[in-house]
Amino acid sequence: MVLIILVTIATALPAVRGDDAFNPIPVVPYPQFAKMLSADRIGVNSARFRISPPDELRHDDIMVSAAIRYNNYFSRFQGRSHEDGIDTVKITVHDPAAEQEISGTNESYSLMITPPSTVVTLNAATRVGVLRGLETLYQLYNVTDGKLPAVHIEDSPRFAFRGLMIDTSRHFLDLELIFKVIEAMSMNKLNVLHWHIVDDPSFPYESYNFPDLAAKGAYDQDHMYSQADIAKVIEYARIHGVVVLPEFDTPGHTLSWGKGAPGLLAHCPGRGTFGSDYGPIDPTVDNNYKFLERLMSEVAAVFGTGYLHLGGDEVSFYCWAGNPNITDFMKKHNITDHTALESYYEEKLLNIVEGLGQSYIVWEEVFNNGLKIKPDTIIHVWKGKWQNTLSKAVKAGYRTILSSPWYLNYISFGKDWKNYYSVEPYSIDATPEELKLIQGGEACMWGEFVDNTNVLSRTFPRASAVAERLWSSKGQVDIADAEFRLDKHRCGMCARGIPAETVLTRGFCPIEYEMF
């Protein structure tokens, strides 16, 4: 089924910085194929430039939301009106019913701007492809002269999984702030919000099956996410072309869980997490697996993505070793060491999750420690020497996601985005077929030193460099060109309410970020 959409435009398409002499196609992430058709530029008729859904999709929430959103973006830029300029965008959606999935969605689109024609042509495989194309069109507009370049773009992502992780356990993030994160992700064509929602410090997820988990494990009642809050985040993400991936990390990183679930954690006086009396989940208690099955069943239903991130990292054996009941259990069941005990736990957990019809992602320790895991497990690589781990994982036949070189919470002076930009996920020992198992990657912003006051500025535009590496072609490696485009894109984000950090050591934005 093909839908033809006519889009009429009423304000000048927004832009970023002054002239585009350095690169006339100042788009981030850079398209797979972009060709200037001529040196001509065509103006926009700001009197008639307005986006509105066509009759065929007038009730489609993704398209209606996109129209409202981009009209709002565009309305902040008055630009220079050109009487004979562009006033229409013709959009074709080949599969308007396709839903976005973590396993992959066709996000391809093509864009044609051909002066003297006053019609822009945007062809997209899906509604998500339309969102990607509209973002590119937005970035092509030059706010200084009110014109668009004559260009032909054919674009699609290099990797299907292009994520950003936020951590709401160490420091709580307000709902409106998470919405802003999602908006910025869409501006950068990132498509998976990995929500590390709970951890040792706090449990802000308000479970309807186990309300005491948040009531006793959150910082307080004002720092938790209700079921309604979570539904809003999922919906806001969906209409921005983003899927939410929840993480409930076990058996470690669960100190906050124990306050609302007596008997869940291993008891080991003085040997527990942060010097407490409790460590990871006790893997020897049958009732704990009943608890996990009920909780994971709830989480799967609430988030509805078909995937759960199960963590599995940094499991300390010190507490388990100090618990006599666990030691007795190991002897009785001929479990020779604590790595084997962890494998016992993970195998039971993965069976539970698989029984719920869910796919799963785990941190790399689950693979590194030689635990028994299922062939369809996705390994999330995050530690040092990532090339070796990535190579071993794909050679073992596992799908992988890379985060090791993209930990944005590691702050350094200067232009550290260049380090993120220079990473090549395929720079490992692997055959072409094995490389296909790399699903993509993810920038991580852990929450030790960020909260509502600074998480956006510390994340963007540094995450934009990661976004380009995951979207654009392998050969897109020109740092000087990337810096020019990133600076313009950063100004475009600021103009839309995202306080993205500076890229250059000096300069300005035509439309500066407004704090209030």
C-alpha positions as CSV (number, residue, x, y, z in Angstrom):
1,M,0.0,0.0,0.0
2,V,1.4,3.4,-0.9
3,L,0.0,6.7,0.5
4,I,0.7,10.0,-1.2
5,I,0.9,12.9,1.2
6,L,0.8,16.5,0.2
7,V,2.4,18.8,2.7
8,T,1.9,22.6,2.5
9,I,4.2,24.8,4.5
10,A,3.6,28.1,6.2
11,T,6.8,29.2,7.9
12,A,10.4,29.2,7.0
13,L,12.0,25.9,7.6
14,P,14.5,26.3,10.4
15,A,18.1,26.1,10.3
16,V,21.3,26.4,12.2
17,R,24.3,28.7,11.3
18,G,25.2,31.3,8.7
19,D,26.4,30.2,5.3
20,D,26.9,26.7,4.1
21,A,30.1,27.3,2.0
22,F,32.0,24.5,3.8
23,N,29.5,21.8,3.2
24,P,26.2,22.7,1.4
25,I,24.6,19.6,2.9
26,P,25.1,20.3,6.7
27,V,23.2,17.3,8.0
28,V,23.9,15.2,11.1
29,P,24.0,12.2,10.8
30,Y,25.3,12.6,7.2
31,P,23.2,10.7,4.6
32,Q,24.3,7.6,2.9
33,F,24.1,9.3,-0.4
34,A,23.8,13.0,-1.0
35,K,24.4,14.8,-4.3
36,M,24.2,18.5,-5.1
37,L,22.1,18.8,-8.3
38,S,23.3,22.3,-9.0
39,A,24.7,25.4,-7.3
40,D,21.2,26.9,-7.3
41,R,19.4,27.4,-4.0
42,I,15.7,27.9,-3.8
43,G,13.9,30.1,-1.3
44,V,10.9,29.2,0.8
45,N,7.6,30.9,0.5
46,S,7.0,31.6,4.2
47,A,3.4,32.7,3.6
48,R,2.3,29.3,2.4
49,F,4.8,26.9,4.1
50,R,2.9,24.7,6.5
51,I,2.9,21.0,7.3
52,S,-0.4,19.3,7.6
53,P,-1.3,15.6,7.3
54,P,-3.2,14.5,4.2
55,D,-6.7,13.0,4.2
56,E,-5.3,9.4,4.1
57,L,-3.3,9.9,7.4
58,R,-5.3,12.7,9.0
59,H,-6.0,10.5,12.1
60,D,-2.5,8.9,12.2
61,D,-1.0,10.0,15.5
62,I,2.6,9.7,14.4
63,M,2.0,11.9,11.3
64,V,-0.3,14.4,13.2
65,S,2.3,14.7,15.9
66,A,5.1,15.2,13.4
67,A,3.1,17.9,11.7
68,I,2.5,19.8,14.9
69,R,6.0,19.3,16.1
70,Y,7.8,20.5,13.0
71,N,5.4,23.4,12.5
72,N,6.3,24.5,16.1
73,Y,10.0,24.1,15.3
74,F,9.6,26.1,12.0
75,S,7.5,28.8,13.6
76,R,10.4,30.1,15.6
77,F,12.2,31.0,12.4
78,Q,10.8,33.9,10.4
79,G,13.5,33.7,7.7
80,R,13.3,35.5,4.4
81,S,10.1,34.9,2.4
82,H,10.5,34.1,-1.3
83,E,7.3,34.7,-3.3
84,D,8.2,32.1,-5.9
85,G,9.7,29.7,-3.4
86,I,8.9,26.2,-2.1
87,D,5.5,25.9,-0.6
88,T,4.7,22.1,-0.9
89,V,6.3,18.8,0.1
90,K,5.0,15.7,-1.6
91,I,5.5,12.6,0.7
92,T,5.0,9.0,-0.2
93,V,4.8,6.4,2.5
94,H,5.1,2.9,1.1
95,D,4.2,0.9,4.3
96,P,2.2,3.2,6.6
97,A,1.2,0.4,8.9
98,A,4.7,-0.7,9.8
99,E,5.5,-0.4,13.5
100,Q,8.9,0.3,14.9
101,E,10.7,-2.6,16.6
102,I,14.0,-3.0,18.4
103,S,14.9,-5.8,16.0
104,G,14.8,-3.3,13.1
105,T,12.5,-1.1,11.1
106,N,12.9,0.2,7.6
107,E,13.8,3.9,8.2
108,S,14.9,4.6,4.7
109,Y,13.8,7.7,2.8
110,S,14.7,9.8,-0.3
111,L,14.6,13.5,-0.6
112,M,14.6,15.6,-3.8
113,I,14.8,19.4,-4.0
114,T,15.0,20.4,-7.6
115,P,14.8,24.2,-8.4
116,P,12.9,25.8,-10.1
117,S,10.3,23.4,-8.9
118,T,8.5,24.6,-5.8
119,V,7.7,21.1,-4.6
120,V,10.0,19.0,-2.4
121,T,9.6,15.2,-2.8
122,L,10.1,13.0,0.2
123,N,9.6,9.2,-0.3
124,A,9.8,7.0,2.8
125,A,9.4,3.3,3.4
126,T,7.5,3.9,6.7
127,R,6.2,6.6,8.9
128,V,9.5,6.5,10.9
129,G,11.3,7.1,7.6
130,V,9.1,10.2,7.2
131,L,10.4,11.4,10.6
132,R,14.0,10.9,9.5
133,G,13.4,12.7,6.2
134,L,11.6,15.7,7.9
135,E,14.6,16.1,10.2
136,T,17.0,16.1,7.3
137,L,14.8,18.7,5.5
138,Y,14.8,20.8,8.7
139,Q,18.6,20.7,8.9
140,L,19.1,21.6,5.2
141,Y,17.4,25.0,5.5
142,N,19.6,28.0,5.9
143,V,18.2,30.6,8.3
144,T,20.4,33.4,6.9
145,D,19.1,33.4,3.4
146,G,15.9,31.4,3.8
147,K,16.8,28.9,1.1
148,L,17.3,25.2,0.5
149,P,20.0,23.6,-1.6
150,A,19.2,21.7,-4.8
151,V,19.9,18.2,-3.6
152,H,19.2,14.5,-4.1
153,I,19.4,12.4,-0.9
154,E,19.0,8.6,-0.5
155,D,19.3,7.6,3.1
156,S,19.0,4.7,5.5
157,P,20.8,3.7,8.7
158,R,24.0,1.6,8.7
159,F,23.0,-0.1,11.9
160,A,19.4,-1.0,13.1
161,F,20.1,-0.4,16.8
162,R,21.2,3.1,17.6
163,G,20.6,3.7,21.3
164,L,21.1,6.1,24.2
165,M,21.0,4.9,27.8
166,I,19.8,7.0,30.7
167,D,20.1,6.1,34.4
168,T,17.3,7.2,36.7
169,S,18.3,5.3,39.8
170,R,21.4,7.2,40.8
171,H,19.8,10.6,40.1
172,F,16.0,10.8,39.3
173,L,15.1,12.5,36.0
174,D,11.8,14.3,35.8
175,L,9.3,13.2,33.2
176,E,9.6,16.4,31.2
177,L,13.4,16.0,31.1
178,I,13.0,12.5,29.7
179,F,10.7,13.9,27.1
180,K,13.4,16.4,26.1
181,V,15.9,13.5,25.9
182,I,13.5,11.7,23.5
183,E,13.1,14.9,21.4
184,A,16.9,15.2,21.1
185,M,17.2,11.5,20.2
186,S,14.8,12.0,17.3
187,M,16.8,15.1,16.1
188,N,19.8,12.8,15.9
189,K,18.0,9.8,14.4
190,L,18.7,7.7,17.5
191,N,16.0,5.0,17.8
192,V,16.3,3.1,21.1
193,L,16.0,4.7,24.6
194,H,17.7,2.2,27.0
195,W,16.1,3.1,30.3
196,H,18.2,1.9,33.2
197,I,15.4,2.6,35.5
198,V,16.4,0.9,38.7
199,D,19.7,0.1,40.4
200,D,21.4,-0.1,43.9
201,P,20.7,3.5,44.9
202,S,16.9,3.6,44.3
203,F,14.0,1.8,42.8
204,P,11.8,4.4,41.2
205,Y,9.6,2.0,39.1
206,E,6.2,1.8,40.7
207,S,5.2,-1.9,40.3
208,Y,1.5,-2.7,40.5
209,N,2.3,-6.3,41.6
210,F,4.9,-5.3,44.1
211,P,4.2,-1.7,45.3
212,D,6.6,-1.9,48.2
213,L,9.5,-2.0,45.8
214,A,9.1,1.7,45.0
215,A,7.4,2.7,48.2
216,K,10.4,1.5,50.2
217,G,13.1,1.5,47.5
218,A,12.7,4.9,45.8
219,Y,14.3,8.0,47.3
220,D,10.8,9.2,48.3
221,Q,7.3,9.3,46.9
222,D,8.1,12.3,44.7
223,H,10.9,10.4,43.0
224,M,9.2,7.5,41.4
225,Y,7.6,6.7,38.0
226,S,3.9,5.7,38.1
227,Q,2.4,3.4,35.6
228,A,0.8,6.4,34.0
229,D,4.2,8.1,33.8
230,I,5.8,5.2,32.1
231,A,3.0,4.9,29.6
232,K,3.5,8.6,28.7
233,V,7.2,8.0,28.1
234,I,6.6,5.0,25.9
235,E,4.0,6.9,23.9
236,Y,6.1,10.1,23.6
237,A,9.0,7.9,22.4
238,R,6.8,6.1,19.8
239,I,5.6,9.2,18.1
240,H,9.2,10.4,17.9
241,G,10.4,7.2,16.3
242,V,12.0,5.9,19.4
243,V,11.5,2.5,21.2
244,V,11.9,2.2,25.0
245,L,14.1,-0.7,26.2
246,P,13.7,-1.3,30.0
247,E,16.6,-2.6,32.0
248,F,16.1,-4.5,35.3
249,D,19.6,-5.5,36.2
250,T,20.0,-8.7,38.3
251,P,21.3,-10.5,40.2
252,G,23.7,-7.7,41.2
253,H,22.8,-3.9,41.4
254,T,19.7,-4.8,43.4
255,L,20.3,-3.3,46.8
256,S,17.3,-1.0,46.5
257,W,15.1,-4.0,45.7
258,G,15.6,-5.7,49.0
259,K,13.9,-3.0,51.0
260,G,10.5,-3.9,49.5
261,A,11.1,-7.6,48.9
262,P,12.3,-9.3,52.2
263,G,14.3,-12.5,51.5
264,L,15.2,-11.6,48.0
265,L,18.8,-10.6,48.6
266,A,21.6,-12.8,50.0
267,H,22.3,-12.0,53.6
268,C,26.0,-11.6,54.5
269,P,26.6,-9.2,57.4
270,G,29.3,-6.7,56.6
271,R,30.1,-8.3,53.2
272,G,27.2,-6.8,51.1
273,T,26.8,-3.9,48.6
274,F,28.4,-0.6,49.8
275,G,29.4,-2.3,53.1
276,S,25.8,-3.3,53.9
277,D,24.6,-6.7,55.1
278,Y,23.0,-7.6,51.8
279,G,24.4,-8.5,48.4
280,P,23.1,-9.8,45.1
281,I,19.8,-11.7,44.8
282,D,20.0,-15.1,46.6
283,P,20.0,-17.6,43.7
284,T,19.3,-20.6,46.0
285,V,15.7,-19.6,47.0
286,D,12.9,-20.9,44.8
287,N,10.5,-18.2,45.8
288,N,12.9,-15.6,44.4
289,Y,12.3,-17.1,40.9
290,K,8.6,-16.9,41.4
291,F,9.0,-13.2,42.3
292,L,11.2,-12.6,39.3
293,E,8.7,-14.3,37.0
294,R,5.9,-12.2,38.2
295,L,7.9,-9.0,38.0
296,M,9.3,-9.6,34.6
297,S,5.9,-10.6,33.3
298,E,4.6,-7.2,34.5
299,V,7.5,-5.3,33.0
300,A,7.1,-7.1,29.7
301,A,3.4,-6.2,29.6
302,V,4.0,-2.6,30.6
303,F,6.8,-1.8,28.1
304,G,5.6,-4.1,25.3
305,T,8.7,-4.0,23.2
306,G,9.3,-7.7,23.1
307,Y,12.8,-7.1,24.6
308,L,14.1,-6.9,28.1
309,H,17.6,-5.8,29.2
310,L,18.5,-8.2,32.0
311,G,21.8,-6.7,33.1
312,G,24.0,-9.4,34.6
313,D,27.1,-7.2,35.1
314,E,29.4,-6.7,38.1
315,V,28.1,-9.6,40.2
316,S,30.1,-9.7,43.4
317,F,30.7,-13.2,44.8
318,Y,32.0,-11.9,48.1
319,C,28.5,-11.8,49.7
320,W,27.5,-15.2,48.3
321,A,30.8,-16.7,49.7
322,G,29.9,-15.4,53.1
323,N,26.5,-16.9,53.3
324,P,26.5,-20.5,54.8
325,N,23.1,-21.4,53.3
326,I,24.4,-20.6,49.8
327,T,27.6,-22.6,50.5
328,D,25.5,-25.6,51.6
329,F,23.3,-25.3,48.6
330,M,26.4,-25.3,46.3
331,K,27.7,-28.5,47.9
332,K,24.4,-30.2,47.8
333,H,23.9,-29.4,44.1
334,N,27.6,-30.0,43.1
335,I,28.1,-26.4,42.1
336,T,31.8,-26.0,42.2
337,D,32.3,-22.2,42.1
338,H,30.4,-19.0,42.2
339,T,30.7,-18.5,38.5
340,A,28.8,-21.8,38.1
341,L,26.3,-20.5,40.7
342,E,25.8,-17.3,38.6
343,S,25.3,-19.5,35.6
344,Y,22.6,-21.5,37.5
345,Y,20.8,-18.2,38.2
346,E,21.1,-16.8,34.7
347,E,19.9,-20.0,33.1
348,K,16.8,-20.0,35.3
349,L,16.1,-16.3,34.6
350,L,16.5,-16.7,30.9
351,N,14.1,-19.6,30.9
352,I,11.6,-17.4,32.7
353,V,12.0,-14.6,30.3
354,E,11.8,-16.9,27.3
355,G,8.7,-18.4,28.7
356,L,7.2,-14.9,28.7
357,G,7.8,-14.6,25.0
358,Q,10.5,-12.0,25.4
359,S,13.9,-11.6,23.8
360,Y,16.7,-10.3,26.0
361,I,20.0,-8.4,26.1
362,V,22.7,-8.9,28.8
363,W,25.9,-7.1,29.7
364,E,29.1,-8.8,28.5
365,E,30.1,-10.5,31.8
366,V,27.4,-13.1,31.2
367,F,29.2,-14.1,28.1
368,N,32.8,-13.5,29.4
369,N,32.3,-15.7,32.4
370,G,31.3,-18.6,30.2
371,L,27.7,-18.8,31.5
372,K,25.3,-21.1,29.8
373,I,23.2,-18.7,27.6
374,K,20.8,-19.2,24.8
375,P,21.8,-18.7,21.1
376,D,19.5,-15.8,20.6
377,T,21.0,-13.8,23.5
378,I,22.2,-10.3,22.6
379,I,25.6,-9.4,24.2
380,H,26.0,-5.8,25.2
381,V,29.7,-5.0,25.2
382,W,30.8,-2.2,27.6
383,K,34.2,-2.9,29.1
384,G,37.7,-2.3,27.9
385,K,39.4,-4.2,25.1
386,W,36.0,-4.2,23.4
387,Q,37.5,-5.3,20.0
388,N,38.5,-8.7,21.6
389,T,35.1,-9.2,23.3
390,L,33.1,-8.2,20.2
391,S,35.2,-10.5,18.1
392,K,34.8,-13.4,20.5
393,A,31.0,-12.9,20.8
394,V,30.3,-12.7,17.0
395,K,32.5,-15.7,16.4
396,A,30.5,-17.6,19.0
397,G,27.4,-16.7,16.9
398,Y,25.9,-14.1,19.2
399,R,24.3,-10.8,18.2
400,T,26.0,-7.8,19.8
401,I,25.6,-4.2,20.8
402,L,28.6,-1.9,21.4
403,S,28.9,0.7,24.1
404,S,32.5,0.5,25.4
405,P,33.9,3.5,23.5
406,W,30.8,5.6,24.0
407,Y,30.5,6.2,27.8
408,L,29.5,9.8,27.7
409,N,29.6,10.1,31.5
410,Y,33.4,10.1,31.3
411,I,34.0,13.8,30.9
412,S,37.3,15.3,29.7
413,F,38.3,18.8,28.7
414,G,38.1,19.7,25.1
415,K,36.6,18.1,22.0
416,D,36.1,14.5,23.3
417,W,33.4,14.0,20.7
418,K,36.2,13.3,18.2
419,N,37.1,10.2,20.2
420,Y,33.5,8.9,19.9
421,Y,33.4,9.8,16.2
422,S,36.6,8.0,15.3
423,V,35.4,4.6,16.6
424,E,34.8,1.9,13.9
425,P,32.7,-1.0,15.2
426,Y,33.9,-3.2,12.3
427,S,37.6,-2.9,13.3
428,I,37.7,-6.3,14.8
429,D,38.8,-9.8,13.8
430,A,35.7,-11.2,12.1
431,T,34.4,-12.4,8.8
432,P,31.8,-10.4,6.8
433,E,29.1,-12.8,7.9
434,E,30.2,-12.4,11.6
435,L,30.2,-8.6,11.3
436,K,26.5,-8.8,10.4
437,L,25.8,-9.9,14.0
438,I,26.8,-6.5,15.2
439,Q,23.3,-4.9,15.6
440,G,24.6,-1.4,16.4
441,G,25.6,0.5,19.4
442,E,24.6,2.8,22.2
443,A,25.9,5.9,23.9
444,C,25.6,5.6,27.7
445,M,25.1,8.5,30.2
446,W,25.3,7.0,33.7
447,G,23.8,9.0,36.4
448,E,26.5,9.5,39.1
449,F,27.1,13.1,38.1
450,V,24.1,14.1,36.1
451,D,20.6,15.0,36.9
452,N,17.9,17.4,35.6
453,T,20.3,20.3,35.7
454,N,23.0,19.0,33.2
455,V,22.1,15.7,31.6
456,L,21.0,17.2,28.3
457,S,24.0,19.4,27.9
458,R,26.5,16.7,28.8
459,T,24.8,14.2,26.5
460,F,24.4,16.4,23.4
461,P,26.0,17.0,21.0
462,R,28.5,14.4,22.1
463,A,25.9,11.7,21.5
464,S,25.4,13.2,18.0
465,A,28.9,12.0,17.1
466,V,27.9,8.5,18.1
467,A,24.6,8.9,16.2
468,E,26.5,9.7,13.0
469,R,28.9,6.8,13.5
470,L,25.9,4.4,13.8
471,W,23.8,5.9,11.0
472,S,26.3,7.1,8.3
473,S,28.6,5.0,6.1
474,K,31.8,3.5,7.2
475,G,33.7,6.0,5.0
476,Q,32.2,9.1,6.7
477,V,35.3,9.9,8.7
478,D,36.3,13.6,7.9
479,I,36.7,15.2,11.3
480,A,36.9,18.8,10.0
481,D,33.7,18.4,8.0
482,A,32.0,16.7,10.9
483,E,32.9,19.5,13.2
484,F,31.4,22.1,10.9
485,R,28.2,20.1,10.6
486,L,28.0,19.3,14.3
487,D,28.3,22.9,15.2
488,K,25.4,23.9,12.9
489,H,23.4,20.9,14.2
490,R,24.1,21.9,17.8
491,C,22.7,25.4,17.1
492,G,19.6,23.7,15.6
493,M,19.1,21.7,18.7
494,C,19.5,24.8,20.9
495,A,16.9,26.6,18.8
496,R,14.5,23.8,19.6
497,G,14.9,23.9,23.3
498,I,17.8,21.4,23.8
499,P,20.7,23.0,25.7
500,A,23.4,21.3,23.6
501,E,27.0,22.1,24.6
502,T,29.3,24.1,22.3
503,V,31.4,22.4,19.7
504,L,33.7,25.2,18.7
505,T,35.9,27.2,21.1
506,R,34.2,30.4,20.1
507,G,31.1,31.5,18.1
508,F,27.4,32.0,18.3
509,C,24.1,30.6,17.2
510,P,21.6,32.7,15.2
511,I,18.9,31.5,17.5
512,E,20.4,31.0,21.0
513,Y,19.1,28.6,23.5
514,E,16.5,30.2,25.7
515,M,16.6,29.0,29.3
516,F,13.2,30.4,30.3
